[in-house]
């Protein structure tokens, strides 16, 4: 485990399988069932593989702090109530948001397979990490999807100066044929708030157009940015999109809304996050082959667009992250020394071995408790 200050910003590499086994062990050590821990670990590592480091396994310390404070129930499993043949309502029971969203999308997919479309509203949930993993769950089943969530206040409404709405991501996806699928996952802010937490964790500065400090001044200090407000993209347009997320995810579901969702880093009370998921069968208006051919044509039209000066390549939405995933599956996921140390601290709390790294000092080699031998290969 790197403890020397000189290693704090040094990069270490971890394989995806080792990262999953490590996270799963910490989760089971904190009371999460084996099956639920596997889902959560898969989703967190998926974010790191796609380069969305703000929503990966570095979230574990904050999640575990919420468990220790009694504001996140590690033993909870979500339940679903069928409203109509195409609508379901999930209660997350204050468990991990990954579990509620996974159950919700699974149900939406089953409804869509039979009825063409499935919609699920989710209440009493928590942070579910990167929205793209929920989109990918639908893609793996051959489905189009829409994924909304609300979140704790970080943005002012346009014309206001205090935090009221979250930087809640807008996500959706569609399968393709021979080309890459369409995956959109974006925040209505100039930058995702998780990037500010990442900069703070790594001792880095942020661009001055991301946020304002508590006095309303542009800042490159992530700590001051977190004391102030994020800035919406496109001014009133970004603000309106954030409010839309609150309408569909919070108001509709029966969860917290209008600034009352608890910050995932605040271990004082339940978050009560809401989500909104839709799965759509892509062959409703034409056969599936024709749909996929049309998606492939769209992909080619986008990436083969005439480029402006100083641009070497045009990417399809989600393509950069898919390329990053291919790279990290081969080379390992990078984490800095301070992040490795924070993760190993959580491992020590439940007597789990250190995460396996390359490029730095490894921790104890004792087996990871709570993970089957097969999962550790």
BALOBA-1460 file (C-alpha; in Angstrom, 3 decimals):
// residues 377
<rec num="1" residu="x" x="0.000" y="0.000" z="0.000"/>
<rec num="2" residu="x" x="1.591" y="3.331" z="-1.009"/>
<rec num="3" residu="x" x="1.884" y="5.464" z="2.104"/>
<rec num="4" residu="x" x="4.928" y="7.579" z="1.299"/>
<rec num="5" residu="x" x="3.821" y="11.137" z="0.301"/>
<rec num="6" residu="x" x="5.978" y="10.818" z="-2.808"/>
<rec num="7" residu="x" x="3.622" y="8.117" z="-4.099"/>
<rec num="8" residu="x" x="0.392" y="10.082" z="-3.597"/>
<rec num="9" residu="x" x="0.220" y="11.270" z="-7.203"/>
<rec num="10" residu="x" x="1.960" y="8.308" z="-8.753"/>
<rec num="11" residu="x" x="-0.217" y="6.206" z="-11.049"/>
<rec num="12" residu="x" x="-0.864" y="2.548" z="-10.305"/>
<rec num="13" residu="x" x="-2.685" y="0.092" z="-12.579"/>
<rec num="14" residu="x" x="-5.349" y="-2.405" z="-11.504"/>
<rec num="15" residu="x" x="-6.999" y="-5.039" z="-13.693"/>
<rec num="16" residu="x" x="-10.772" y="-4.935" z="-14.010"/>
<rec num="17" residu="x" x="-11.131" y="-8.401" z="-12.467"/>
<rec num="18" residu="x" x="-8.988" y="-7.464" z="-9.458"/>
<rec num="19" residu="x" x="-10.912" y="-4.213" z="-8.987"/>
<rec num="20" residu="x" x="-14.243" y="-6.073" z="-9.033"/>
<rec num="21" residu="x" x="-13.091" y="-8.737" z="-6.587"/>
<rec num="22" residu="x" x="-11.669" y="-6.094" z="-4.241"/>
<rec num="23" residu="x" x="-14.815" y="-3.949" z="-4.242"/>
<rec num="24" residu="x" x="-17.060" y="-6.979" z="-3.879"/>
<rec num="25" residu="x" x="-15.086" y="-8.068" z="-0.824"/>
<rec num="26" residu="x" x="-15.368" y="-4.638" z="0.835"/>
<rec num="27" residu="x" x="-19.105" y="-4.578" z="0.163"/>
<rec num="28" residu="x" x="-19.739" y="-8.051" z="1.575"/>
<rec num="29" residu="x" x="-17.584" y="-7.112" z="4.540"/>
<rec num="30" residu="x" x="-19.997" y="-4.244" z="5.159"/>
<rec num="31" residu="x" x="-23.103" y="-6.420" z="5.096"/>
<rec num="32" residu="x" x="-24.023" y="-6.428" z="1.385"/>
<rec num="33" residu="x" x="-25.152" y="-9.822" z="0.046"/>
<rec num="34" residu="x" x="-22.869" y="-11.619" z="-2.384"/>
<rec num="35" residu="x" x="-25.272" y="-11.231" z="-5.330"/>
<rec num="36" residu="x" x="-25.911" y="-7.546" z="-4.675"/>
<rec num="37" residu="x" x="-22.200" y="-6.863" z="-4.166"/>
<rec num="38" residu="x" x="-21.455" y="-8.403" z="-7.556"/>
<rec num="39" residu="x" x="-23.904" y="-6.033" z="-9.285"/>
<rec num="40" residu="x" x="-22.536" y="-2.958" z="-7.503"/>
<rec num="41" residu="x" x="-18.908" y="-3.888" z="-8.186"/>
<rec num="42" residu="x" x="-19.654" y="-4.521" z="-11.854"/>
<rec num="43" residu="x" x="-21.269" y="-1.096" z="-12.236"/>
<rec num="44" residu="x" x="-18.492" y="0.795" z="-10.439"/>
<rec num="45" residu="x" x="-15.709" y="-0.870" z="-12.407"/>
<rec num="46" residu="x" x="-17.644" y="-0.270" z="-15.644"/>
<rec num="47" residu="x" x="-17.350" y="3.459" z="-14.956"/>
<rec num="48" residu="x" x="-13.596" y="3.246" z="-14.408"/>
<rec num="49" residu="x" x="-13.165" y="1.201" z="-17.569"/>
<rec num="50" residu="x" x="-14.988" y="3.858" z="-19.602"/>
<rec num="51" residu="x" x="-12.781" y="6.599" z="-18.134"/>
<rec num="52" residu="x" x="-15.589" y="7.994" z="-15.963"/>
<rec num="53" residu="x" x="-13.266" y="7.919" z="-12.936"/>
<rec num="54" residu="x" x="-15.554" y="10.240" z="-10.996"/>
<rec num="55" residu="x" x="-18.150" y="7.466" z="-10.686"/>
<rec num="56" residu="x" x="-15.946" y="4.411" z="-10.233"/>
<rec num="57" residu="x" x="-14.579" y="2.496" z="-7.264"/>
<rec num="58" residu="x" x="-13.256" y="5.701" z="-5.682"/>
<rec num="59" residu="x" x="-16.857" y="6.218" z="-4.538"/>
<rec num="60" residu="x" x="-16.489" y="3.292" z="-2.139"/>
<rec num="61" residu="x" x="-15.199" y="5.342" z="0.852"/>
<rec num="62" residu="x" x="-18.181" y="7.715" z="0.682"/>
<rec num="63" residu="x" x="-20.650" y="4.843" z="0.293"/>
<rec num="64" residu="x" x="-19.134" y="2.971" z="3.236"/>
<rec num="65" residu="x" x="-19.249" y="6.134" z="5.365"/>
<rec num="66" residu="x" x="-22.991" y="6.320" z="4.697"/>
<rec num="67" residu="x" x="-23.392" y="2.695" z="5.783"/>
<rec num="68" residu="x" x="-21.485" y="3.346" z="9.012"/>
<rec num="69" residu="x" x="-23.655" y="6.374" z="9.738"/>
<rec num="70" residu="x" x="-26.788" y="4.283" z="9.227"/>
<rec num="71" residu="x" x="-28.135" y="6.360" z="6.318"/>
<rec num="72" residu="x" x="-27.675" y="3.691" z="3.622"/>
<rec num="73" residu="x" x="-28.943" y="0.156" z="4.252"/>
<rec num="74" residu="x" x="-26.393" y="-2.398" z="2.972"/>
<rec num="75" residu="x" x="-28.816" y="-5.300" z="3.422"/>
<rec num="76" residu="x" x="-31.706" y="-3.727" z="1.496"/>
<rec num="77" residu="x" x="-32.905" y="-5.142" z="-1.812"/>
<rec num="78" residu="x" x="-35.335" y="-3.240" z="-4.033"/>
<rec num="79" residu="x" x="-38.886" y="-4.395" z="-4.728"/>
<rec num="80" residu="x" x="-41.163" y="-3.683" z="-7.670"/>
<rec num="81" residu="x" x="-44.911" y="-3.160" z="-7.977"/>
<rec num="82" residu="x" x="-46.569" y="-3.587" z="-11.369"/>
<rec num="83" residu="x" x="-48.810" y="-0.598" z="-12.159"/>
<rec num="84" residu="x" x="-49.905" y="-1.435" z="-15.730"/>
<rec num="85" residu="x" x="-48.597" y="-3.955" z="-18.283"/>
<rec num="86" residu="x" x="-45.982" y="-1.390" z="-19.329"/>
<rec num="87" residu="x" x="-45.345" y="0.518" z="-16.078"/>
<rec num="88" residu="x" x="-43.605" y="-0.537" z="-12.867"/>
<rec num="89" residu="x" x="-42.749" y="1.273" z="-9.630"/>
<rec num="90" residu="x" x="-39.582" y="0.284" z="-7.740"/>
<rec num="91" residu="x" x="-38.933" y="1.022" z="-4.062"/>
<rec num="92" residu="x" x="-35.211" y="1.055" z="-3.385"/>
<rec num="93" residu="x" x="-35.770" y="0.804" z="0.408"/>
<rec num="94" residu="x" x="-32.758" y="3.105" z="0.921"/>
<rec num="95" residu="x" x="-30.383" y="0.520" z="-0.497"/>
<rec num="96" residu="x" x="-27.740" y="1.021" z="-3.176"/>
<rec num="97" residu="x" x="-29.025" y="2.887" z="-6.225"/>
<rec num="98" residu="x" x="-27.262" y="0.388" z="-8.491"/>
<rec num="99" residu="x" x="-29.579" y="-2.356" z="-7.275"/>
<rec num="100" residu="x" x="-32.766" y="-0.318" z="-7.707"/>
<rec num="101" residu="x" x="-31.767" y="0.794" z="-11.214"/>
<rec num="102" residu="x" x="-30.675" y="-2.717" z="-12.217"/>
<rec num="103" residu="x" x="-34.003" y="-4.191" z="-11.115"/>
<rec num="104" residu="x" x="-35.877" y="-1.311" z="-12.739"/>
<rec num="105" residu="x" x="-34.186" y="-1.664" z="-16.113"/>
<rec num="106" residu="x" x="-34.538" y="-5.464" z="-16.004"/>
<rec num="107" residu="x" x="-38.280" y="-5.016" z="-15.496"/>
<rec num="108" residu="x" x="-38.505" y="-2.353" z="-18.210"/>
<rec num="109" residu="x" x="-36.722" y="-4.660" z="-20.655"/>
<rec num="110" residu="x" x="-39.094" y="-7.548" z="-19.927"/>
<rec num="111" residu="x" x="-42.111" y="-5.295" z="-20.471"/>
<rec num="112" residu="x" x="-40.634" y="-3.913" z="-23.695"/>
<rec num="113" residu="x" x="-39.914" y="-7.392" z="-25.039"/>
<rec num="114" residu="x" x="-43.601" y="-8.253" z="-24.664"/>
<rec num="115" residu="x" x="-45.360" y="-4.910" z="-25.124"/>
<rec num="116" residu="x" x="-42.848" y="-2.862" z="-27.111"/>
<rec num="117" residu="x" x="-42.079" y="-0.417" z="-24.316"/>
<rec num="118" residu="x" x="-41.511" y="-0.539" z="-20.564"/>
<rec num="119" residu="x" x="-41.309" y="2.332" z="-18.076"/>
<rec num="120" residu="x" x="-40.183" y="2.216" z="-14.453"/>
<rec num="121" residu="x" x="-40.201" y="4.948" z="-11.822"/>
<rec num="122" residu="x" x="-37.924" y="4.453" z="-8.797"/>
<rec num="123" residu="x" x="-38.195" y="5.970" z="-5.319"/>
<rec num="124" residu="x" x="-36.215" y="5.808" z="-2.057"/>
<rec num="125" residu="x" x="-32.974" y="5.105" z="-3.913"/>
<rec num="126" residu="x" x="-29.393" y="6.344" z="-3.701"/>
<rec num="127" residu="x" x="-26.631" y="7.423" z="-6.078"/>
<rec num="128" residu="x" x="-26.327" y="4.878" z="-8.905"/>
<rec num="129" residu="x" x="-23.028" y="6.018" z="-10.376"/>
<rec num="130" residu="x" x="-22.542" y="6.380" z="-14.116"/>
<rec num="131" residu="x" x="-25.843" y="6.387" z="-16.028"/>
<rec num="132" residu="x" x="-24.208" y="4.745" z="-19.051"/>
<rec num="133" residu="x" x="-24.125" y="1.372" z="-17.301"/>
<rec num="134" residu="x" x="-27.950" y="1.364" z="-17.152"/>
<rec num="135" residu="x" x="-28.027" y="2.272" z="-20.859"/>
<rec num="136" residu="x" x="-25.579" y="-0.559" z="-21.535"/>
<rec num="137" residu="x" x="-27.835" y="-2.994" z="-19.661"/>
<rec num="138" residu="x" x="-30.586" y="-2.137" z="-22.146"/>
<rec num="139" residu="x" x="-28.210" y="-2.336" z="-25.122"/>
<rec num="140" residu="x" x="-27.097" y="-5.808" z="-24.045"/>
<rec num="141" residu="x" x="-30.752" y="-6.829" z="-24.350"/>
<rec num="142" residu="x" x="-31.030" y="-5.181" z="-27.785"/>
<rec num="143" residu="x" x="-33.099" y="-2.270" z="-26.459"/>
<rec num="144" residu="x" x="-33.187" y="1.478" z="-26.867"/>
<rec num="145" residu="x" x="-33.405" y="3.303" z="-23.533"/>
<rec num="146" residu="x" x="-33.916" y="6.556" z="-21.664"/>
<rec num="147" residu="x" x="-32.324" y="6.952" z="-18.221"/>
<rec num="148" residu="x" x="-32.990" y="9.905" z="-15.908"/>
<rec num="149" residu="x" x="-32.105" y="10.494" z="-12.267"/>
<rec num="150" residu="x" x="-32.222" y="13.467" z="-9.931"/>
<rec num="151" residu="x" x="-29.488" y="14.377" z="-7.477"/>
<rec num="152" residu="x" x="-28.519" y="16.656" z="-4.631"/>
<rec num="153" residu="x" x="-28.569" y="20.435" z="-5.246"/>
<rec num="154" residu="x" x="-25.481" y="21.809" z="-6.964"/>
<rec num="155" residu="x" x="-26.823" y="24.225" z="-9.588"/>
<rec num="156" residu="x" x="-28.757" y="27.462" z="-9.187"/>
<rec num="157" residu="x" x="-31.808" y="27.876" z="-11.380"/>
<rec num="158" residu="x" x="-31.193" y="30.457" z="-14.092"/>
<rec num="159" residu="x" x="-31.278" y="33.864" z="-12.451"/>
<rec num="160" residu="x" x="-30.861" y="32.444" z="-8.938"/>
<rec num="161" residu="x" x="-27.705" y="32.314" z="-6.835"/>
<rec num="162" residu="x" x="-28.199" y="29.397" z="-4.434"/>
<rec num="163" residu="x" x="-28.066" y="25.637" z="-5.064"/>
<rec num="164" residu="x" x="-31.481" y="24.194" z="-5.901"/>
<rec num="165" residu="x" x="-31.249" y="21.504" z="-8.599"/>
<rec num="166" residu="x" x="-28.753" y="18.722" z="-9.218"/>
<rec num="167" residu="x" x="-26.290" y="18.073" z="-12.009"/>
<rec num="168" residu="x" x="-28.492" y="15.121" z="-12.879"/>
<rec num="169" residu="x" x="-27.349" y="13.230" z="-15.989"/>
<rec num="170" residu="x" x="-29.405" y="12.763" z="-19.133"/>
<rec num="171" residu="x" x="-28.726" y="9.381" z="-20.706"/>
<rec num="172" residu="x" x="-30.108" y="7.309" z="-23.561"/>
<rec num="173" residu="x" x="-28.944" y="4.699" z="-26.012"/>
<rec num="174" residu="x" x="-29.717" y="2.745" z="-29.174"/>
<rec num="175" residu="x" x="-28.165" y="-0.438" z="-30.607"/>
<rec num="176" residu="x" x="-26.510" y="-0.546" z="-34.012"/>
<rec num="177" residu="x" x="-25.512" y="-3.248" z="-36.465"/>
<rec num="178" residu="x" x="-21.835" y="-3.420" z="-37.423"/>
<rec num="179" residu="x" x="-20.932" y="-0.005" z="-35.981"/>
<rec num="180" residu="x" x="-20.779" y="1.259" z="-32.417"/>
<rec num="181" residu="x" x="-24.043" y="1.838" z="-30.528"/>
<rec num="182" residu="x" x="-25.292" y="5.294" z="-29.598"/>
<rec num="183" residu="x" x="-24.688" y="6.066" z="-25.892"/>
<rec num="184" residu="x" x="-25.386" y="9.543" z="-24.545"/>
<rec num="185" residu="x" x="-24.580" y="10.253" z="-20.882"/>
<rec num="186" residu="x" x="-24.146" y="13.904" z="-19.983"/>
<rec num="187" residu="x" x="-24.762" y="16.330" z="-17.137"/>
<rec num="188" residu="x" x="-26.694" y="19.597" z="-17.656"/>
<rec num="189" residu="x" x="-23.762" y="21.457" z="-16.090"/>
<rec num="190" residu="x" x="-20.558" y="22.653" z="-17.736"/>
<rec num="191" residu="x" x="-18.841" y="19.718" z="-15.987"/>
<rec num="192" residu="x" x="-20.008" y="16.853" z="-13.783"/>
<rec num="193" residu="x" x="-19.669" y="17.579" z="-10.065"/>
<rec num="194" residu="x" x="-17.793" y="14.317" z="-9.653"/>
<rec num="195" residu="x" x="-14.941" y="15.863" z="-11.653"/>
<rec num="196" residu="x" x="-14.579" y="18.512" z="-8.976"/>
<rec num="197" residu="x" x="-14.426" y="15.862" z="-6.253"/>
<rec num="198" residu="x" x="-11.839" y="14.023" z="-8.341"/>
<rec num="199" residu="x" x="-9.712" y="17.181" z="-8.665"/>
<rec num="200" residu="x" x="-9.979" y="17.754" z="-4.905"/>
<rec num="201" residu="x" x="-8.973" y="14.160" z="-4.208"/>
<rec num="202" residu="x" x="-5.956" y="14.442" z="-6.511"/>
<rec num="203" residu="x" x="-4.891" y="17.935" z="-5.488"/>
<rec num="204" residu="x" x="-5.596" y="19.371" z="-8.942"/>
<rec num="205" residu="x" x="-7.103" y="22.661" z="-10.089"/>
<rec num="206" residu="x" x="-10.250" y="22.952" z="-12.217"/>
<rec num="207" residu="x" x="-11.064" y="25.231" z="-15.177"/>
<rec num="208" residu="x" x="-12.486" y="28.569" z="-14.032"/>
<rec num="209" residu="x" x="-15.647" y="28.225" z="-16.097"/>
<rec num="210" residu="x" x="-16.895" y="25.159" z="-14.173"/>
<rec num="211" residu="x" x="-18.126" y="26.726" z="-10.943"/>
<rec num="212" residu="x" x="-18.393" y="29.772" z="-8.691"/>
<rec num="213" residu="x" x="-17.175" y="30.011" z="-5.098"/>
<rec num="214" residu="x" x="-19.403" y="30.977" z="-2.155"/>
<rec num="215" residu="x" x="-18.990" y="34.673" z="-3.079"/>
<rec num="216" residu="x" x="-20.117" y="34.071" z="-6.658"/>
<rec num="217" residu="x" x="-16.667" y="34.400" z="-8.213"/>
<rec num="218" residu="x" x="-15.097" y="32.035" z="-10.778"/>
<rec num="219" residu="x" x="-12.607" y="29.707" z="-9.103"/>
<rec num="220" residu="x" x="-10.064" y="27.057" z="-10.058"/>
<rec num="221" residu="x" x="-9.974" y="25.687" z="-6.481"/>
<rec num="222" residu="x" x="-12.155" y="22.545" z="-6.214"/>
<rec num="223" residu="x" x="-12.689" y="23.057" z="-2.466"/>
<rec num="224" residu="x" x="-14.012" y="26.588" z="-3.025"/>
<rec num="225" residu="x" x="-16.103" y="25.340" z="-5.955"/>
<rec num="226" residu="x" x="-17.815" y="22.795" z="-3.721"/>
<rec num="227" residu="x" x="-18.643" y="25.589" z="-1.274"/>
<rec num="228" residu="x" x="-20.272" y="27.527" z="-4.102"/>
<rec num="229" residu="x" x="-22.321" y="26.443" z="-7.121"/>
<rec num="230" residu="x" x="-21.805" y="24.579" z="-10.393"/>
<rec num="231" residu="x" x="-22.580" y="26.415" z="-13.625"/>
<rec num="232" residu="x" x="-25.247" y="25.091" z="-16.034"/>
<rec num="233" residu="x" x="-24.284" y="24.481" z="-19.648"/>
<rec num="234" residu="x" x="-25.977" y="26.849" z="-22.066"/>
<rec num="235" residu="x" x="-27.273" y="29.118" z="-19.312"/>
<rec num="236" residu="x" x="-31.074" y="28.790" z="-19.004"/>
<rec num="237" residu="x" x="-31.093" y="25.680" z="-21.224"/>
<rec num="238" residu="x" x="-28.934" y="23.686" z="-18.806"/>
<rec num="239" residu="x" x="-30.986" y="24.958" z="-15.878"/>
<rec num="240" residu="x" x="-34.222" y="23.843" z="-17.558"/>
<rec num="241" residu="x" x="-32.814" y="20.392" z="-18.285"/>
<rec num="242" residu="x" x="-31.847" y="19.993" z="-14.615"/>
<rec num="243" residu="x" x="-35.398" y="20.920" z="-13.582"/>
<rec num="244" residu="x" x="-36.740" y="18.388" z="-16.103"/>
<rec num="245" residu="x" x="-34.688" y="15.655" z="-14.407"/>
<rec num="246" residu="x" x="-36.287" y="16.612" z="-11.091"/>
<rec num="247" residu="x" x="-39.797" y="16.446" z="-12.582"/>
<rec num="248" residu="x" x="-39.421" y="12.976" z="-14.116"/>
<rec num="249" residu="x" x="-37.185" y="11.455" z="-11.431"/>
<rec num="250" residu="x" x="-38.256" y="13.127" z="-8.199"/>
<rec num="251" residu="x" x="-41.771" y="14.536" z="-8.490"/>
<rec num="252" residu="x" x="-43.176" y="11.588" z="-10.460"/>
<rec num="253" residu="x" x="-41.597" y="8.819" z="-8.369"/>
<rec num="254" residu="x" x="-42.462" y="10.109" z="-4.904"/>
<rec num="255" residu="x" x="-38.808" y="10.688" z="-3.981"/>
<rec num="256" residu="x" x="-37.112" y="13.857" z="-2.788"/>
<rec num="257" residu="x" x="-37.046" y="16.827" z="-5.167"/>
<rec num="258" residu="x" x="-36.732" y="20.638" z="-5.253"/>
<rec num="259" residu="x" x="-33.364" y="20.652" z="-3.515"/>
<rec num="260" residu="x" x="-34.112" y="17.985" z="-0.887"/>
<rec num="261" residu="x" x="-32.000" y="15.108" z="-2.250"/>
<rec num="262" residu="x" x="-29.074" y="14.478" z="0.109"/>
<rec num="263" residu="x" x="-25.520" y="14.744" z="-1.215"/>
<rec num="264" residu="x" x="-23.927" y="11.262" z="-1.562"/>
<rec num="265" residu="x" x="-20.914" y="12.559" z="0.374"/>
<rec num="266" residu="x" x="-23.134" y="13.722" z="3.270"/>
<rec num="267" residu="x" x="-23.474" y="10.862" z="5.796"/>
<rec num="268" residu="x" x="-26.181" y="12.607" z="7.827"/>
<rec num="269" residu="x" x="-29.466" y="11.344" z="6.351"/>
<rec num="270" residu="x" x="-30.888" y="9.123" z="3.578"/>
<rec num="271" residu="x" x="-30.538" y="10.519" z="0.058"/>
<rec num="272" residu="x" x="-34.027" y="9.535" z="-1.216"/>
<rec num="273" residu="x" x="-32.992" y="9.763" z="-4.874"/>
<rec num="274" residu="x" x="-35.488" y="9.124" z="-7.688"/>
<rec num="275" residu="x" x="-34.890" y="7.577" z="-11.116"/>
<rec num="276" residu="x" x="-36.893" y="7.248" z="-14.340"/>
<rec num="277" residu="x" x="-36.142" y="4.441" z="-16.813"/>
<rec num="278" residu="x" x="-37.608" y="3.523" z="-20.189"/>
<rec num="279" residu="x" x="-36.785" y="0.565" z="-22.441"/>
<rec num="280" residu="x" x="-37.988" y="0.564" z="-26.054"/>
<rec num="281" residu="x" x="-37.910" y="-2.265" z="-28.580"/>
<rec num="282" residu="x" x="-36.213" y="-0.888" z="-31.708"/>
<rec num="283" residu="x" x="-38.238" y="-2.960" z="-34.172"/>
<rec num="284" residu="x" x="-41.613" y="-1.335" z="-33.479"/>
<rec num="285" residu="x" x="-41.876" y="0.526" z="-36.789"/>
<rec num="286" residu="x" x="-39.582" y="-1.511" z="-39.043"/>
<rec num="287" residu="x" x="-37.730" y="-4.807" z="-38.846"/>
<rec num="288" residu="x" x="-34.652" y="-4.944" z="-36.642"/>
<rec num="289" residu="x" x="-32.199" y="-5.326" z="-39.523"/>
<rec num="290" residu="x" x="-33.479" y="-2.142" z="-41.144"/>
<rec num="291" residu="x" x="-33.232" y="-0.255" z="-37.864"/>
<rec num="292" residu="x" x="-29.643" y="-1.366" z="-37.320"/>
<rec num="293" residu="x" x="-28.711" y="-0.488" z="-40.903"/>
<rec num="294" residu="x" x="-30.132" y="2.992" z="-40.363"/>
<rec num="295" residu="x" x="-28.139" y="3.362" z="-37.144"/>
<rec num="296" residu="x" x="-24.981" y="2.257" z="-38.946"/>
<rec num="297" residu="x" x="-25.659" y="4.846" z="-41.639"/>
<rec num="298" residu="x" x="-26.093" y="7.547" z="-38.991"/>
<rec num="299" residu="x" x="-22.814" y="6.512" z="-37.357"/>
<rec num="300" residu="x" x="-20.929" y="6.766" z="-40.638"/>
<rec num="301" residu="x" x="-22.462" y="10.111" z="-41.503"/>
<rec num="302" residu="x" x="-21.379" y="11.485" z="-38.130"/>
<rec num="303" residu="x" x="-17.817" y="10.165" z="-37.974"/>
<rec num="304" residu="x" x="-17.141" y="10.886" z="-41.655"/>
<rec num="305" residu="x" x="-18.310" y="14.503" z="-41.358"/>
<rec num="306" residu="x" x="-16.019" y="17.143" z="-42.826"/>
<rec num="307" residu="x" x="-13.754" y="18.233" z="-39.980"/>
<rec num="308" residu="x" x="-12.937" y="21.753" z="-38.844"/>
<rec num="309" residu="x" x="-9.346" y="22.943" z="-38.444"/>
<rec num="310" residu="x" x="-7.244" y="21.141" z="-35.809"/>
<rec num="311" residu="x" x="-9.730" y="18.256" z="-35.435"/>
<rec num="312" residu="x" x="-8.307" y="14.862" z="-36.395"/>
<rec num="313" residu="x" x="-11.377" y="12.730" z="-35.773"/>
<rec num="314" residu="x" x="-15.114" y="13.087" z="-35.216"/>
<rec num="315" residu="x" x="-16.561" y="10.699" z="-32.628"/>
<rec num="316" residu="x" x="-20.046" y="9.247" z="-32.215"/>
<rec num="317" residu="x" x="-21.620" y="9.865" z="-28.757"/>
<rec num="318" residu="x" x="-20.172" y="7.292" z="-26.361"/>
<rec num="319" residu="x" x="-17.403" y="6.211" z="-28.722"/>
<rec num="320" residu="x" x="-14.535" y="7.821" z="-26.812"/>
<rec num="321" residu="x" x="-15.592" y="5.977" z="-23.661"/>
<rec num="322" residu="x" x="-15.870" y="2.692" z="-25.549"/>
<rec num="323" residu="x" x="-12.345" y="3.130" z="-26.908"/>
<rec num="324" residu="x" x="-11.121" y="3.950" z="-23.402"/>
<rec num="325" residu="x" x="-12.724" y="0.749" z="-22.131"/>
<rec num="326" residu="x" x="-10.914" y="-1.324" z="-24.750"/>
<rec num="327" residu="x" x="-7.625" y="0.314" z="-23.739"/>
<rec num="328" residu="x" x="-8.111" y="-0.170" z="-19.999"/>
<rec num="329" residu="x" x="-9.187" y="-3.787" z="-20.364"/>
<rec num="330" residu="x" x="-5.756" y="-4.387" z="-21.875"/>
<rec num="331" residu="x" x="-3.594" y="-2.050" z="-19.791"/>
<rec num="332" residu="x" x="-5.445" y="-1.887" z="-16.485"/>
<rec num="333" residu="x" x="-7.305" y="0.941" z="-14.759"/>
<rec num="334" residu="x" x="-5.139" y="3.840" z="-13.485"/>
<rec num="335" residu="x" x="-5.465" y="5.137" z="-9.921"/>
<rec num="336" residu="x" x="-3.171" y="7.538" z="-8.081"/>
<rec num="337" residu="x" x="-1.479" y="6.572" z="-4.832"/>
<rec num="338" residu="x" x="-3.798" y="8.626" z="-2.639"/>
<rec num="339" residu="x" x="-6.810" y="6.837" z="-4.141"/>
<rec num="340" residu="x" x="-5.233" y="3.425" z="-3.593"/>
<rec num="341" residu="x" x="-4.500" y="4.373" z="0.014"/>
<rec num="342" residu="x" x="-8.116" y="5.459" z="0.624"/>
<rec num="343" residu="x" x="-9.423" y="2.212" z="-0.850"/>
<rec num="344" residu="x" x="-7.018" y="0.102" z="1.193"/>
<rec num="345" residu="x" x="-8.119" y="1.952" z="4.322"/>
<rec num="346" residu="x" x="-11.662" y="0.746" z="3.665"/>
<rec num="347" residu="x" x="-10.326" y="-2.772" z="3.099"/>
<rec num="348" residu="x" x="-8.537" y="-2.687" z="6.444"/>
<rec num="349" residu="x" x="-11.776" y="-1.778" z="8.242"/>
<rec num="350" residu="x" x="-13.267" y="-5.147" z="7.260"/>
<rec num="351" residu="x" x="-9.992" y="-7.128" z="7.240"/>
<rec num="352" residu="x" x="-9.816" y="-7.466" z="3.464"/>
<rec num="353" residu="x" x="-6.520" y="-7.716" z="1.599"/>
<rec num="354" residu="x" x="-5.137" y="-4.693" z="-0.250"/>
<rec num="355" residu="x" x="-6.065" y="-4.130" z="-3.871"/>
<rec num="356" residu="x" x="-3.610" y="-5.708" z="-6.318"/>
<rec num="357" residu="x" x="-1.657" y="-3.045" z="-8.203"/>
<rec num="358" residu="x" x="1.141" y="-2.857" z="-10.731"/>
<rec num="359" residu="x" x="3.672" y="-0.049" z="-10.719"/>
<rec num="360" residu="x" x="3.825" y="0.252" z="-6.945"/>
<rec num="361" residu="x" x="4.119" y="-1.580" z="-3.669"/>
<rec num="362" residu="x" x="1.511" y="-4.282" z="-3.202"/>
<rec num="363" residu="x" x="-0.354" y="-4.875" z="0.020"/>
<rec num="364" residu="x" x="-0.770" y="-8.170" z="1.887"/>
<rec num="365" residu="x" x="-1.466" y="-11.193" z="-0.249"/>
<rec num="366" residu="x" x="-4.041" y="-12.736" z="2.083"/>
<rec num="367" residu="x" x="-7.169" y="-13.976" z="0.259"/>
<rec num="368" residu="x" x="-9.942" y="-11.455" z="-0.156"/>
<rec num="369" residu="x" x="-12.601" y="-12.388" z="2.358"/>
<rec num="370" residu="x" x="-16.120" y="-13.044" z="1.144"/>
<rec num="371" residu="x" x="-15.262" y="-13.556" z="-2.547"/>
<rec num="372" residu="x" x="-15.387" y="-17.071" z="-4.051"/>
<rec num="373" residu="x" x="-12.040" y="-18.405" z="-5.274"/>
<rec num="374" residu="x" x="-13.318" y="-18.385" z="-8.856"/>
<rec num="375" residu="x" x="-14.029" y="-14.627" z="-8.630"/>
<rec num="376" residu="x" x="-10.425" y="-13.990" z="-7.581"/>
<rec num="377" residu="x" x="-8.863" y="-15.588" z="-10.684"/>
